[in-house]
Amino acid sequence: MIRLFRYTGVAEGITTLALFLVAMPAKYWFSYPGLVPPVGLIHGVAFIAYILAMTICLPGRGFSGFDWVRTTLAAFFPFGTFLNDPFLKRKQLAEV
């Protein structure tokens, strides 16, 4: 289950990067705002999937309160899900 959550986190991180590094520069630097709505929608769906996957995949897996806060906050910062992934990988390997 942690593996599924890790995949969801990577997808959420990639959509964040697509929004910040592709869609928003296209809007503000090249006056092409057409990418922001679809990429923003995809990112929003990925963010919701991340939160849902967290509430489904992580309970009962040995996560402390701090671990839950850390994992939640990772979704709110650029690169946060990527920085949190090694921690999740250690938890995944310890579970096996």
Order of alpha helices (4+ residues) and beta strands (2+ residues): alpha-alpha-alpha-alpha-alpha
